[in-house]
Every structure is written in structure tokens, then in C-alpha cells.
Amino acid sequence: MPTSFTGENIIYKYLDSNIFALATINKVDDLIFYLINGVSGKIIYKFIEKKVRLDLSIDMILTENTFIVSF
């Protein structure tokens, strides 16, 4: 994985190829998105959209450095 050095921090240029996206819904119609590392099982990122209309489709695209969701 290509890296660049900033002081003592390592900044990764591209996302890990083992990451996948998962969407869940709770009881109050909140849509919860997770980006998960498929090898370690670690949740990389989580965010919540409140009061989503569940009668419409949910589309997700995950590429090297972009996550796009439409609902």
C-alpha cells in the first residue's frame, strides 16, 4: 500500500482492499452504515442517517477512496 510520511504519522493514500460496506436499520427508521475490514472484523467507520424512508431503495458504491450512498 503506498504511503506518504508526515512527521511521525503514516497517511495511507488508498483504502484497504478488504473493506466492505454494510447498512442496517433500527426500530425508529434510522439507517446505520458501517465500513468494515473483512479480514480483522474491525469497524473502520460508522455513521447514522435519521428518519429514512424505507419504502425506497438504498444503493451503495464503495471504490478505492470513495463511499457513495443513495436513498
PDB file of N, CA, C, O and CB in Angstrom:
ATOM      1  N   MET A   1       0.844  -1.169   0.000  1.00  0.00           N
ATOM      2  CA  MET A   1       0.000   0.000   0.000  1.00  0.00           C
ATOM      3  C   MET A   1       0.895   1.239   0.000  1.00  0.00           C
ATOM      4  O   MET A   1       1.753   1.366   0.873  1.00  0.00           O
ATOM      5  CB  MET A   1      -0.963  -0.006   1.219  1.00  0.00           C
ATOM      6  N   PRO A   2       0.718   2.156  -0.956  1.00  0.00           N
ATOM      7  CA  PRO A   2       1.543   3.358  -0.985  1.00  0.00           C
ATOM      8  C   PRO A   2       1.296   4.233   0.239  1.00  0.00           C
ATOM      9  O   PRO A   2       0.163   4.357   0.704  1.00  0.00           O
ATOM     10  CB  PRO A   2       1.274   4.151  -2.257  1.00  0.00           C
ATOM     11  N   THR A   3       2.343   4.825   0.745  1.00  0.00           N
ATOM     12  CA  THR A   3       2.201   5.702   1.905  1.00  0.00           C
ATOM     13  C   THR A   3       2.970   6.986   1.672  1.00  0.00           C
ATOM     14  O   THR A   3       3.862   7.047   0.826  1.00  0.00           O
ATOM     15  CB  THR A   3       2.692   5.007   3.189  1.00  0.00           C
ATOM     16  N   SER A   4       2.618   7.994   2.420  1.00  0.00           N
ATOM     17  CA  SER A   4       3.396   9.233   2.464  1.00  0.00           C
ATOM     18  C   SER A   4       3.640   9.543   3.932  1.00  0.00           C
ATOM     19  O   SER A   4       2.796   9.234   4.773  1.00  0.00           O
ATOM     20  CB  SER A   4       2.654  10.428   1.730  1.00  0.00           C
ATOM     21  N   PHE A   5       4.765  10.140   4.252  1.00  0.00           N
ATOM     22  CA  PHE A   5       5.125  10.389   5.636  1.00  0.00           C
ATOM     23  C   PHE A   5       4.933  11.855   5.980  1.00  0.00           C
ATOM     24  O   PHE A   5       5.403  12.734   5.257  1.00  0.00           O
ATOM     25  CB  PHE A   5       6.567   9.964   5.901  1.00  0.00           C
ATOM     26  N   THR A   6       4.245  12.120   7.078  1.00  0.00           N
ATOM     27  CA  THR A   6       4.051  13.468   7.599  1.00  0.00           C
ATOM     28  C   THR A   6       4.509  13.438   9.050  1.00  0.00           C
ATOM     29  O   THR A   6       3.770  12.985   9.923  1.00  0.00           O
ATOM     30  CB  THR A   6       2.545  13.946   7.468  1.00  0.00           C
ATOM     31  N   GLY A   7       5.721  13.917   9.317  1.00  0.00           N
ATOM     32  CA  GLY A   7       6.259  13.818  10.663  1.00  0.00           C
ATOM     33  C   GLY A   7       6.423  12.348  11.012  1.00  0.00           C
ATOM     34  O   GLY A   7       7.086  11.602  10.291  1.00  0.00           O
ATOM     35  N   GLU A   8       5.821  11.935  12.111  1.00  0.00           N
ATOM     36  CA  GLU A   8       5.880  10.532  12.507  1.00  0.00           C
ATOM     37  C   GLU A   8       4.606   9.776  12.149  1.00  0.00           C
ATOM     38  O   GLU A   8       4.502   8.583  12.433  1.00  0.00           O
ATOM     39  CB  GLU A   8       6.135  10.425  13.992  1.00  0.00           C
ATOM     40  N   ASN A   9       3.631  10.451  11.527  1.00  0.00           N
ATOM     41  CA  ASN A   9       2.366   9.817  11.161  1.00  0.00           C
ATOM     42  C   ASN A   9       2.465   9.224   9.762  1.00  0.00           C
ATOM     43  O   ASN A   9       3.130   9.781   8.888  1.00  0.00           O
ATOM     44  CB  ASN A   9       1.203  10.830  11.235  1.00  0.00           C
ATOM     45  N   ILE A  10       1.813   8.109   9.559  1.00  0.00           N
ATOM     46  CA  ILE A  10       1.720   7.494   8.236  1.00  0.00           C
ATOM     47  C   ILE A  10       0.315   7.742   7.722  1.00  0.00           C
ATOM     48  O   ILE A  10      -0.659   7.424   8.404  1.00  0.00           O
ATOM     49  CB  ILE A  10       2.052   5.956   8.280  1.00  0.00           C
ATOM     50  N   ILE A  11       0.198   8.303   6.530  1.00  0.00           N
ATOM     51  CA  ILE A  11      -1.090   8.566   5.906  1.00  0.00           C
ATOM     52  C   ILE A  11      -1.219   7.632   4.704  1.00  0.00           C
ATOM     53  O   ILE A  11      -0.399   7.693   3.788  1.00  0.00           O
ATOM     54  CB  ILE A  11      -1.230  10.076   5.481  1.00  0.00           C
ATOM     55  N   TYR A  12      -2.234   6.770   4.697  1.00  0.00           N
ATOM     56  CA  TYR A  12      -2.423   5.846   3.593  1.00  0.00           C
ATOM     57  C   TYR A  12      -3.135   6.544   2.450  1.00  0.00           C
ATOM     58  O   TYR A  12      -4.121   7.250   2.661  1.00  0.00           O
ATOM     59  CB  TYR A  12      -3.212   4.611   4.045  1.00  0.00           C
ATOM     60  N   LYS A  13      -2.638   6.349   1.247  1.00  0.00           N
ATOM     61  CA  LYS A  13      -3.200   7.015   0.083  1.00  0.00           C
ATOM     62  C   LYS A  13      -4.472   6.321  -0.391  1.00  0.00           C
ATOM     63  O   LYS A  13      -5.380   6.985  -0.892  1.00  0.00           O
ATOM     64  CB  LYS A  13      -2.177   7.061  -1.043  1.00  0.00           C
ATOM     65  N   TYR A  14      -4.555   5.010  -0.245  1.00  0.00           N
ATOM     66  CA  TYR A  14      -5.706   4.256  -0.716  1.00  0.00           C
ATOM     67  C   TYR A  14      -6.288   3.436   0.427  1.00  0.00           C
ATOM     68  O   TYR A  14      -5.592   3.083   1.379  1.00  0.00           O
ATOM     69  CB  TYR A  14      -5.318   3.344  -1.895  1.00  0.00           C
ATOM     70  N   LEU A  15      -7.583   3.139   0.311  1.00  0.00           N
ATOM     71  CA  LEU A  15      -8.225   2.288   1.300  1.00  0.00           C
ATOM     72  C   LEU A  15      -7.752   0.849   1.160  1.00  0.00           C
ATOM     73  O   LEU A  15      -7.268   0.443   0.103  1.00  0.00           O
ATOM     74  CB  LEU A  15      -9.745   2.363   1.164  1.00  0.00           C
ATOM     75  N   ASP A  16      -7.892   0.104   2.202  1.00  0.00           N
ATOM     76  CA  ASP A  16      -7.585  -1.322   2.210  1.00  0.00           C
ATOM     77  C   ASP A  16      -8.563  -2.046   1.277  1.00  0.00           C
ATOM     78  O   ASP A  16      -9.758  -1.749   1.292  1.00  0.00           O
ATOM     79  CB  ASP A  16      -7.661  -1.902   3.662  1.00  0.00           C
ATOM     80  N   SER A  17      -8.077  -2.980   0.475  1.00  0.00           N
ATOM     81  CA  SER A  17      -8.946  -3.704  -0.460  1.00  0.00           C
ATOM     82  C   SER A  17      -9.859  -4.706   0.247  1.00  0.00           C
ATOM     83  O   SER A  17     -10.705  -5.321  -0.402  1.00  0.00           O
ATOM     84  CB  SER A  17      -8.101  -4.429  -1.495  1.00  0.00           C
ATOM     85  N   ASN A  18      -9.708  -4.883   1.550  1.00  0.00           N
ATOM     86  CA  ASN A  18     -10.538  -5.818   2.307  1.00  0.00           C
ATOM     87  C   ASN A  18     -11.736  -5.155   2.963  1.00  0.00           C
ATOM     88  O   ASN A  18     -12.434  -5.801   3.745  1.00  0.00           O
ATOM     89  CB  ASN A  18      -9.713  -6.497   3.356  1.00  0.00           C
ATOM     90  N   ILE A  19     -11.994  -3.893   2.672  1.00  0.00           N
ATOM     91  CA  ILE A  19     -13.097  -3.171   3.306  1.00  0.00           C
ATOM     92  C   ILE A  19     -14.399  -3.401   2.536  1.00  0.00           C
ATOM     93  O   ILE A  19     -14.417  -3.383   1.305  1.00  0.00           O
ATOM     94  CB  ILE A  19     -12.780  -1.660   3.385  1.00  0.00           C
ATOM     95  N   PHE A  20     -15.487  -3.617   3.279  1.00  0.00           N
ATOM     96  CA  PHE A  20     -16.806  -3.720   2.667  1.00  0.00           C
ATOM     97  C   PHE A  20     -17.787  -2.845   3.440  1.00  0.00           C
ATOM     98  O   PHE A  20     -17.534  -2.473   4.586  1.00  0.00           O
ATOM     99  CB  PHE A  20     -17.291  -5.196   2.633  1.00  0.00           C
ATOM    100  N   ALA A  21     -18.918  -2.520   2.796  1.00  0.00           N
ATOM    101  CA  ALA A  21     -19.937  -1.651   3.395  1.00  0.00           C
ATOM    102  C   ALA A  21     -21.135  -2.500   3.807  1.00  0.00           C
ATOM    103  O   ALA A  21     -21.485  -3.473   3.138  1.00  0.00           O
ATOM    104  CB  ALA A  21     -20.374  -0.525   2.402  1.00  0.00           C
ATOM    105  N   LEU A  22     -21.758  -2.112   4.923  1.00  0.00           N
ATOM    106  CA  LEU A  22     -22.932  -2.793   5.447  1.00  0.00           C
ATOM    107  C   LEU A  22     -23.911  -1.728   5.923  1.00  0.00           C
ATOM    108  O   LEU A  22     -23.512  -0.756   6.565  1.00  0.00           O
ATOM    109  CB  LEU A  22     -22.555  -3.784   6.604  1.00  0.00           C
ATOM    110  N   ALA A  23     -25.183  -1.907   5.611  1.00  0.00           N
ATOM    111  CA  ALA A  23     -26.222  -0.983   6.070  1.00  0.00           C
ATOM    112  C   ALA A  23     -27.238  -1.760   6.897  1.00  0.00           C
ATOM    113  O   ALA A  23     -27.658  -2.851   6.511  1.00  0.00           O
ATOM    114  CB  ALA A  23     -26.916  -0.267   4.868  1.00  0.00           C
ATOM    115  N   THR A  24     -27.632  -1.190   8.042  1.00  0.00           N
ATOM    116  CA  THR A  24     -28.655  -1.793   8.896  1.00  0.00           C
ATOM    117  C   THR A  24     -29.701  -0.747   9.240  1.00  0.00           C
ATOM    118  O   THR A  24     -29.471   0.453   9.089  1.00  0.00           O
ATOM    119  CB  THR A  24     -28.028  -2.385  10.185  1.00  0.00           C
ATOM    120  N   ILE A  25     -30.842  -1.212   9.701  1.00  0.00           N
ATOM    121  CA  ILE A  25     -31.944  -0.320  10.066  1.00  0.00           C
ATOM    122  C   ILE A  25     -32.362  -0.648  11.487  1.00  0.00           C
ATOM    123  O   ILE A  25     -32.490  -1.819  11.842  1.00  0.00           O
ATOM    124  CB  ILE A  25     -33.153  -0.459   9.076  1.00  0.00           C
ATOM    125  N   ASN A  26     -32.580   0.395  12.319  1.00  0.00           N
ATOM    126  CA  ASN A  26     -33.073   0.128  13.671  1.00  0.00           C
ATOM    127  C   ASN A  26     -34.579   0.361  13.741  1.00  0.00           C
ATOM    128  O   ASN A  26     -35.208   0.632  12.718  1.00  0.00           O
ATOM    129  CB  ASN A  26     -32.344   1.016  14.702  1.00  0.00           C
ATOM    130  N   LYS A  27     -35.158   0.261  14.917  1.00  0.00           N
ATOM    131  CA  LYS A  27     -36.613   0.304  15.079  1.00  0.00           C
ATOM    132  C   LYS A  27     -37.241   1.665  14.805  1.00  0.00           C
ATOM    133  O   LYS A  27     -38.441   1.739  14.540  1.00  0.00           O
ATOM    134  CB  LYS A  27     -36.965  -0.115  16.457  1.00  0.00           C
ATOM    135  N   VAL A  28     -36.474   2.730  14.861  1.00  0.00           N
ATOM    136  CA  VAL A  28     -37.037   4.076  14.643  1.00  0.00           C
ATOM    137  C   VAL A  28     -36.682   4.611  13.263  1.00  0.00           C
ATOM    138  O   VAL A  28     -36.607   5.824  13.070  1.00  0.00           O
ATOM    139  CB  VAL A  28     -36.536   5.049  15.718  1.00  0.00           C
ATOM    140  N   ASP A  29     -36.463   3.715  12.300  1.00  0.00           N
ATOM    141  CA  ASP A  29     -36.180   4.054  10.899  1.00  0.00           C
ATOM    142  C   ASP A  29     -34.902   4.854  10.708  1.00  0.00           C
ATOM    143  O   ASP A  29     -34.831   5.699   9.816  1.00  0.00           O
ATOM    144  CB  ASP A  29     -37.324   4.826  10.326  1.00  0.00           C
ATOM    145  N   ASP A  30     -33.898   4.603  11.525  1.00  0.00           N
ATOM    146  CA  ASP A  30     -32.573   5.178  11.312  1.00  0.00           C
ATOM    147  C   ASP A  30     -31.755   4.190  10.497  1.00  0.00           C
ATOM    148  O   ASP A  30     -31.785   2.988  10.763  1.00  0.00           O
ATOM    149  CB  ASP A  30     -31.868   5.511  12.668  1.00  0.00           C
ATOM    150  N   LEU A  31     -31.037   4.682   9.523  1.00  0.00           N
ATOM    151  CA  LEU A  31     -30.194   3.864   8.664  1.00  0.00           C
ATOM    152  C   LEU A  31     -28.758   4.000   9.142  1.00  0.00           C
ATOM    153  O   LEU A  31     -28.225   5.108   9.205  1.00  0.00           O
ATOM    154  CB  LEU A  31     -30.333   4.279   7.167  1.00  0.00           C
ATOM    155  N   ILE A  32     -28.131   2.881   9.477  1.00  0.00           N
ATOM    156  CA  ILE A  32     -26.782   2.884  10.035  1.00  0.00           C
ATOM    157  C   ILE A  32     -25.842   2.227   9.022  1.00  0.00           C
ATOM    158  O   ILE A  32     -26.074   1.097   8.593  1.00  0.00           O
ATOM    159  CB  ILE A  32     -26.737   2.139  11.418  1.00  0.00           C
ATOM    160  N   PHE A  33     -24.785   2.940   8.647  1.00  0.00           N
ATOM    161  CA  PHE A  33     -23.808   2.443   7.690  1.00  0.00           C
ATOM    162  C   PHE A  33     -22.514   2.108   8.415  1.00  0.00           C
ATOM    163  O   PHE A  33     -22.068   2.850   9.290  1.00  0.00           O
ATOM    164  CB  PHE A  33     -23.557   3.476   6.571  1.00  0.00           C
ATOM    165  N   TYR A  34     -21.919   0.984   8.040  1.00  0.00           N
ATOM    166  CA  TYR A  34     -20.642   0.562   8.588  1.00  0.00           C
ATOM    167  C   TYR A  34     -19.676   0.306   7.436  1.00  0.00           C
ATOM    168  O   TYR A  34     -20.067  -0.265   6.417  1.00  0.00           O
ATOM    169  CB  TYR A  34     -20.803  -0.704   9.476  1.00  0.00           C
ATOM    170  N   LEU A  35     -18.433   0.718   7.585  1.00  0.00           N
ATOM    171  CA  LEU A  35     -17.343   0.289   6.717  1.00  0.00           C
ATOM    172  C   LEU A  35     -16.486  -0.627   7.572  1.00  0.00           C
ATOM    173  O   LEU A  35     -15.973  -0.209   8.610  1.00  0.00           O
ATOM    174  CB  LEU A  35     -16.510   1.516   6.130  1.00  0.00           C
ATOM    175  N   ILE A  36     -16.327  -1.881   7.140  1.00  0.00           N
ATOM    176  CA  ILE A  36     -15.713  -2.917   7.964  1.00  0.00           C
ATOM    177  C   ILE A  36     -14.547  -3.553   7.221  1.00  0.00           C
ATOM    178  O   ILE A  36     -14.631  -3.805   6.019  1.00  0.00           O
ATOM    179  CB  ILE A  36     -16.750  -3.988   8.358  1.00  0.00           C
ATOM    180  N   ASN A  37     -13.462  -3.812   7.939  1.00  0.00           N
ATOM    181  CA  ASN A  37     -12.349  -4.567   7.388  1.00  0.00           C
ATOM    182  C   ASN A  37     -12.734  -6.041   7.448  1.00  0.00           C
ATOM    183  O   ASN A  37     -12.969  -6.581   8.529  1.00  0.00           O
ATOM    184  CB  ASN A  37     -11.008  -4.284   8.168  1.00  0.00           C
ATOM    185  N   GLY A  38     -12.800  -6.695   6.283  1.00  0.00           N
ATOM    186  CA  GLY A  38     -13.253  -8.070   6.200  1.00  0.00           C
ATOM    187  C   GLY A  38     -12.292  -9.085   6.785  1.00  0.00           C
ATOM    188  O   GLY A  38     -12.710 -10.200   7.098  1.00  0.00           O
ATOM    189  N   VAL A  39     -11.026  -8.747   6.944  1.00  0.00           N
ATOM    190  CA  VAL A  39     -10.047  -9.682   7.497  1.00  0.00           C
ATOM    191  C   VAL A  39     -10.052  -9.620   9.022  1.00  0.00           C
ATOM    192  O   VAL A  39     -10.151 -10.650   9.690  1.00  0.00           O
ATOM    193  CB  VAL A  39      -8.636  -9.374   6.954  1.00  0.00           C
ATOM    194  N   SER A  40      -9.946  -8.412   9.569  1.00  0.00           N
ATOM    195  CA  SER A  40      -9.866  -8.272  11.027  1.00  0.00           C
ATOM    196  C   SER A  40     -11.245  -8.161  11.690  1.00  0.00           C
ATOM    197  O   SER A  40     -11.374  -8.432  12.884  1.00  0.00           O
ATOM    198  CB  SER A  40      -9.035  -7.049  11.380  1.00  0.00           C
ATOM    199  N   GLY A  41     -12.278  -7.765  10.929  1.00  0.00           N
ATOM    200  CA  GLY A  41     -13.609  -7.567  11.502  1.00  0.00           C
ATOM    201  C   GLY A  41     -13.769  -6.225  12.190  1.00  0.00           C
ATOM    202  O   GLY A  41     -14.816  -5.958  12.780  1.00  0.00           O
ATOM    203  N   LYS A  42     -12.749  -5.368  12.128  1.00  0.00           N
ATOM    204  CA  LYS A  42     -12.782  -4.066  12.791  1.00  0.00           C
ATOM    205  C   LYS A  42     -13.666  -3.090  12.013  1.00  0.00           C
ATOM    206  O   LYS A  42     -13.592  -3.010  10.787  1.00  0.00           O
ATOM    207  CB  LYS A  42     -11.355  -3.498  12.935  1.00  0.00           C
ATOM    208  N   ILE A  43     -14.507  -2.346  12.747  1.00  0.00           N
ATOM    209  CA  ILE A  43     -15.320  -1.300  12.131  1.00  0.00           C
ATOM    210  C   ILE A  43     -14.427  -0.093  11.885  1.00  0.00           C
ATOM    211  O   ILE A  43     -13.903   0.502  12.827  1.00  0.00           O
ATOM    212  CB  ILE A  43     -16.547  -0.922  13.030  1.00  0.00           C
ATOM    213  N   ILE A  44     -14.254   0.267  10.615  1.00  0.00           N
ATOM    214  CA  ILE A  44     -13.394   1.383  10.228  1.00  0.00           C
ATOM    215  C   ILE A  44     -14.127   2.708  10.397  1.00  0.00           C
ATOM    216  O   ILE A  44     -13.550   3.691  10.861  1.00  0.00           O
ATOM    217  CB  ILE A  44     -12.918   1.219   8.777  1.00  0.00           C
ATOM    218  N   TYR A  45     -15.411   2.726  10.014  1.00  0.00           N
ATOM    219  CA  TYR A  45     -16.187   3.958  10.078  1.00  0.00           C
ATOM    220  C   TYR A  45     -17.657   3.592  10.240  1.00  0.00           C
ATOM    221  O   TYR A  45     -18.116   2.578   9.714  1.00  0.00           O
ATOM    222  CB  TYR A  45     -15.962   4.837   8.806  1.00  0.00           C
ATOM    223  N   LYS A  46     -18.392   4.431  10.974  1.00  0.00           N
ATOM    224  CA  LYS A  46     -19.827   4.223  11.204  1.00  0.00           C
ATOM    225  C   LYS A  46     -20.521   5.572  11.161  1.00  0.00           C
ATOM    226  O   LYS A  46     -20.042   6.541  11.751  1.00  0.00           O
ATOM    227  CB  LYS A  46     -20.091   3.504  12.571  1.00  0.00           C
ATOM    228  N   PHE A  47     -21.651   5.640  10.461  1.00  0.00           N
ATOM    229  CA  PHE A  47     -22.452   6.858  10.526  1.00  0.00           C
ATOM    230  C   PHE A  47     -23.930   6.521  10.414  1.00  0.00           C
ATOM    231  O   PHE A  47     -24.307   5.466   9.904  1.00  0.00           O
ATOM    232  CB  PHE A  47     -22.040   7.840   9.417  1.00  0.00           C
ATOM    233  N   ILE A  48     -24.767   7.447  10.906  1.00  0.00           N
ATOM    234  CA  ILE A  48     -26.205   7.214  11.021  1.00  0.00           C
ATOM    235  C   ILE A  48     -26.959   8.313  10.281  1.00  0.00           C
ATOM    236  O   ILE A  48     -26.640   9.495  10.402  1.00  0.00           O
ATOM    237  CB  ILE A  48     -26.641   7.159  12.508  1.00  0.00           C
ATOM    238  N   GLU A  49     -27.968   7.900   9.509  1.00  0.00           N
ATOM    239  CA  GLU A  49     -28.923   8.825   8.902  1.00  0.00           C
ATOM    240  C   GLU A  49     -30.253   8.616   9.612  1.00  0.00           C
ATOM    241  O   GLU A  49     -30.759   7.495   9.674  1.00  0.00           O
ATOM    242  CB  GLU A  49     -29.055   8.598   7.341  1.00  0.00           C
ATOM    243  N   LYS A  50     -30.816   9.689  10.145  1.00  0.00           N
ATOM    244  CA  LYS A  50     -32.039   9.611  10.939  1.00  0.00           C
ATOM    245  C   LYS A  50     -33.291   9.687  10.065  1.00  0.00           C
ATOM    246  O   LYS A  50     -33.316  10.392   9.056  1.00  0.00           O
ATOM    247  CB  LYS A  50     -32.062  10.728  11.974  1.00  0.00           C
ATOM    248  N   LYS A  51     -34.320   8.955  10.465  1.00  0.00           N
ATOM    249  CA  LYS A  51     -35.663   9.000   9.870  1.00  0.00           C
ATOM    250  C   LYS A  51     -35.650   8.839   8.348  1.00  0.00           C
ATOM    251  O   LYS A  51     -36.089   9.731   7.622  1.00  0.00           O
ATOM    252  CB  LYS A  51     -36.336  10.308  10.230  1.00  0.00           C
ATOM    253  N   VAL A  52     -35.151   7.712   7.873  1.00  0.00           N
ATOM    254  CA  VAL A  52     -35.055   7.421   6.445  1.00  0.00           C
ATOM    255  C   VAL A  52     -36.332   6.734   5.978  1.00  0.00           C
ATOM    256  O   VAL A  52     -36.896   5.899   6.686  1.00  0.00           O
ATOM    257  CB  VAL A  52     -33.818   6.539   6.141  1.00  0.00           C
ATOM    258  N   ARG A  53     -36.784   7.098   4.766  1.00  0.00           N
ATOM    259  CA  ARG A  53     -37.942   6.414   4.175  1.00  0.00           C
ATOM    260  C   ARG A  53     -37.491   5.040   3.700  1.00  0.00           C
ATOM    261  O   ARG A  53     -36.632   4.931   2.825  1.00  0.00           O
ATOM    262  CB  ARG A  53     -38.559   7.244   2.990  1.00  0.00           C
ATOM    263  N   LEU A  54     -38.062   4.011   4.267  1.00  0.00           N
ATOM    264  CA  LEU A  54     -37.629   2.657   3.977  1.00  0.00           C
ATOM    265  C   LEU A  54     -38.351   2.026   2.795  1.00  0.00           C
ATOM    266  O   LEU A  54     -38.029   0.902   2.408  1.00  0.00           O
ATOM    267  CB  LEU A  54     -37.820   1.810   5.180  1.00  0.00           C
ATOM    268  N   ASP A  55     -39.325   2.731   2.212  1.00  0.00           N
ATOM    269  CA  ASP A  55     -40.022   2.192   1.051  1.00  0.00           C
ATOM    270  C   ASP A  55     -39.232   2.417  -0.240  1.00  0.00           C
ATOM    271  O   ASP A  55     -39.611   1.892  -1.287  1.00  0.00           O
ATOM    272  CB  ASP A  55     -41.404   2.822   0.933  1.00  0.00           C
ATOM    273  N   LEU A  56     -38.136   3.192  -0.187  1.00  0.00           N
ATOM    274  CA  LEU A  56     -37.294   3.439  -1.352  1.00  0.00           C
ATOM    275  C   LEU A  56     -36.037   2.575  -1.286  1.00  0.00           C
ATOM    276  O   LEU A  56     -35.648   2.112  -0.214  1.00  0.00           O
ATOM    277  CB  LEU A  56     -36.918   4.933  -1.444  1.00  0.00           C
ATOM    278  N   SER A  57     -35.411   2.364  -2.434  1.00  0.00           N
ATOM    279  CA  SER A  57     -34.211   1.520  -2.459  1.00  0.00           C
ATOM    280  C   SER A  57     -33.006   2.262  -1.869  1.00  0.00           C
ATOM    281  O   SER A  57     -32.957   3.492  -1.851  1.00  0.00           O
ATOM    282  CB  SER A  57     -33.903   1.070  -3.903  1.00  0.00           C
ATOM    283  N   ILE A  58     -32.051   1.487  -1.396  1.00  0.00           N
ATOM    284  CA  ILE A  58     -30.798   2.007  -0.857  1.00  0.00           C
ATOM    285  C   ILE A  58     -29.669   1.473  -1.731  1.00  0.00           C
ATOM    286  O   ILE A  58     -29.463   0.261  -1.797  1.00  0.00           O
ATOM    287  CB  ILE A  58     -30.600   1.599   0.653  1.00  0.00           C
ATOM    288  N   ASP A  59     -28.940   2.356  -2.398  1.00  0.00           N
ATOM    289  CA  ASP A  59     -27.841   1.959  -3.274  1.00  0.00           C
ATOM    290  C   ASP A  59     -26.535   2.434  -2.674  1.00  0.00           C
ATOM    291  O   ASP A  59     -26.437   3.566  -2.200  1.00  0.00           O
ATOM    292  CB  ASP A  59     -28.027   2.527  -4.703  1.00  0.00           C
ATOM    293  N   MET A  60     -25.506   1.550  -2.694  1.00  0.00           N
ATOM    294  CA  MET A  60     -24.192   1.903  -2.158  1.00  0.00           C
ATOM    295  C   MET A  60     -23.112   1.528  -3.169  1.00  0.00           C
ATOM    296  O   MET A  60     -23.198   0.498  -3.836  1.00  0.00           O
ATOM    297  CB  MET A  60     -23.938   1.194  -0.800  1.00  0.00           C
ATOM    298  N   ILE A  61     -22.096   2.384  -3.269  1.00  0.00           N
ATOM    299  CA  ILE A  61     -20.918   2.109  -4.089  1.00  0.00           C
ATOM    300  C   ILE A  61     -19.694   2.381  -3.229  1.00  0.00           C
ATOM    301  O   ILE A  61     -19.579   3.444  -2.617  1.00  0.00           O
ATOM    302  CB  ILE A  61     -20.903   2.981  -5.403  1.00  0.00           C
ATOM    303  N   LEU A  62     -18.778   1.417  -3.184  1.00  0.00           N
ATOM    304  CA  LEU A  62     -17.535   1.563  -2.446  1.00  0.00           C
ATOM    305  C   LEU A  62     -16.387   1.317  -3.417  1.00  0.00           C
ATOM    306  O   LEU A  62     -16.249   0.221  -3.960  1.00  0.00           O
ATOM    307  CB  LEU A  62     -17.472   0.582  -1.225  1.00  0.00           C
ATOM    308  N   THR A  63     -15.558   2.349  -3.637  1.00  0.00           N
ATOM    309  CA  THR A  63     -14.393   2.217  -4.505  1.00  0.00           C
ATOM    310  C   THR A  63     -13.147   2.427  -3.654  1.00  0.00           C
ATOM    311  O   THR A  63     -13.236   2.447  -2.426  1.00  0.00           O
ATOM    312  CB  THR A  63     -14.445   3.237  -5.695  1.00  0.00           C
ATOM    313  N   GLU A  64     -11.994   2.581  -4.284  1.00  0.00           N
ATOM    314  CA  GLU A  64     -10.733   2.701  -3.549  1.00  0.00           C
ATOM    315  C   GLU A  64     -10.761   3.770  -2.467  1.00  0.00           C
ATOM    316  O   GLU A  64     -10.301   3.521  -1.353  1.00  0.00           O
ATOM    317  CB  GLU A  64      -9.618   2.998  -4.503  1.00  0.00           C
ATOM    318  N   ASN A  65     -11.284   4.944  -2.760  1.00  0.00           N
ATOM    319  CA  ASN A  65     -11.239   6.025  -1.775  1.00  0.00           C
ATOM    320  C   ASN A  65     -12.554   6.795  -1.676  1.00  0.00           C
ATOM    321  O   ASN A  65     -12.563   7.937  -1.215  1.00  0.00           O
ATOM    322  CB  ASN A  65     -10.123   6.980  -2.116  1.00  0.00           C
ATOM    323  N   THR A  66     -13.673   6.186  -2.105  1.00  0.00           N
ATOM    324  CA  THR A  66     -14.957   6.874  -2.080  1.00  0.00           C
ATOM    325  C   THR A  66     -16.065   5.903  -1.675  1.00  0.00           C
ATOM    326  O   THR A  66     -16.113   4.765  -2.141  1.00  0.00           O
ATOM    327  CB  THR A  66     -15.265   7.503  -3.456  1.00  0.00           C
ATOM    328  N   PHE A  67     -16.940   6.366  -0.812  1.00  0.00           N
ATOM    329  CA  PHE A  67     -18.157   5.615  -0.472  1.00  0.00           C
ATOM    330  C   PHE A  67     -19.336   6.507  -0.808  1.00  0.00           C
ATOM    331  O   PHE A  67     -19.456   7.613  -0.280  1.00  0.00           O
ATOM    332  CB  PHE A  67     -18.180   5.176   1.052  1.00  0.00           C
ATOM    333  N   ILE A  68     -20.221   6.021  -1.700  1.00  0.00           N
ATOM    334  CA  ILE A  68     -21.380   6.797  -2.142  1.00  0.00           C
ATOM    335  C   ILE A  68     -22.629   6.005  -1.779  1.00  0.00           C
ATOM    336  O   ILE A  68     -22.705   4.799  -2.012  1.00  0.00           O
ATOM    337  CB  ILE A  68     -21.323   7.098  -3.690  1.00  0.00           C
ATOM    338  N   VAL A  69     -23.602   6.698  -1.207  1.00  0.00           N
ATOM    339  CA  VAL A  69     -24.868   6.051  -0.869  1.00  0.00           C
ATOM    340  C   VAL A  69     -26.002   6.933  -1.367  1.00  0.00           C
ATOM    341  O   VAL A  69     -25.939   8.160  -1.287  1.00  0.00           O
ATOM    342  CB  VAL A  69     -24.989   5.799   0.671  1.00  0.00           C
ATOM    343  N   SER A  70     -27.052   6.278  -1.890  1.00  0.00           N
ATOM    344  CA  SER A  70     -28.231   6.976  -2.367  1.00  0.00           C
ATOM    345  C   SER A  70     -29.455   6.285  -1.796  1.00  0.00           C
ATOM    346  O   SER A  70     -29.589   5.064  -1.884  1.00  0.00           O
ATOM    347  CB  SER A  70     -28.278   7.014  -3.920  1.00  0.00           C
ATOM    348  N   PHE A  71     -30.360   7.084  -1.202  1.00  0.00           N
ATOM    349  CA  PHE A  71     -31.583   6.503  -0.644  1.00  0.00           C
ATOM    350  C   PHE A  71     -32.703   7.498  -0.725  1.00  0.00           C
ATOM    351  O   PHE A  71     -33.822   7.203  -0.306  1.00  0.00           O
ATOM    352  CB  PHE A  71     -31.375   6.057   0.805  1.00  0.00           C
TER     353      PHE A  71
END
